[in-house]
Amino acid sequence: MNEEHAQAAADIAEVEAANTGFYEALERGDYEDLSDRWLPGEDLTVSCVHPGWPVLTGRGEVLRSYALIMANTEYIQFFLTDVNVSMTGDTALVTCTENILSGGPAEDGNALGPLVGQLVVATNVFRRTADGWKLWSHHGSPVLTESDEDDDEETPS
């Protein structure tokens, strides 16, 4: 493998690790680690779209949204599938499917509220910095399941 291919493979591995680290920080509810994974400052305005939310722009607004999610989620786990990395220069685009299992606050003395599964397709854009790959943008869209689609279809008579 020539040097160029070796560097590209190393970059892709670093981006994959940064992407995985983002989800792991969210799973742990580690706000400091999660914050550190986003581009610093407001020079390049970061953005985020959570499923069903409006576009959030700027570090403050984006990070507040994660603080809110963490404060209202007792348990969350991401199983990432279909992970694909594309790169051009110092920008990397990661697409993946988030298979999410989450639980809310406990009900009636239980340790955890009911667990809910959700399927979201995500696009994460990373920029290379002196401190490694940092998130520039996250966009998540819900995936309709077949049962969701069946509700919208009329039954033939």
FENDAPE-V822819 format. One line per field, one symbol per residue. ss: DSSP state (A for helix, B for strand, O for the rest). phi: phi as a letter, one per 30 degrees, with the letter a starting at -180 (. if undefined). psi: psi as a letter, one per 40 degrees, with the letter a starting at -180 (. if undefined). A space follows every 50 residues. Layout:
# FENDAPE-V822819
ss: ???
phi: ???
psi: ???
This chain:
# FENDAPE-V822819
ss: OOAAAAAAAAAAAAAAAAAAAAAAAAAAOOAAAAAAOBOOOOOOOOBBBO OOOOOBBOAAAAAAAAAAAAAOOOBBBBBBBBBBBBBBOOBBBBBBBBBB BBBOOOOOOOOOOOBBBBBBBBBBBBBBBOOBBBBBBBBBBBOOOAAAAA AAOOOOO
phi: .deddddddddddddedddddeddddddicddddeddcedicecddbabd eicddcbjeedddddddddddcbdbbbccdbhdbcbbbhcbbcccacccc bbbdedchiddadddbcbcbcbbcccbdbdcjdbdcabbcbdcddedddd ddddddc
psi: hidddddddddddddddddddddddddefgdddddeeihiaedhhiihhi heiihhiidddddddddddddehdhhhhhhifhhhiihbehihhiihhhh hiiaiihfeidiiiihiihhhihhhiihidfahihdihhhhihhiddddd deiihi.
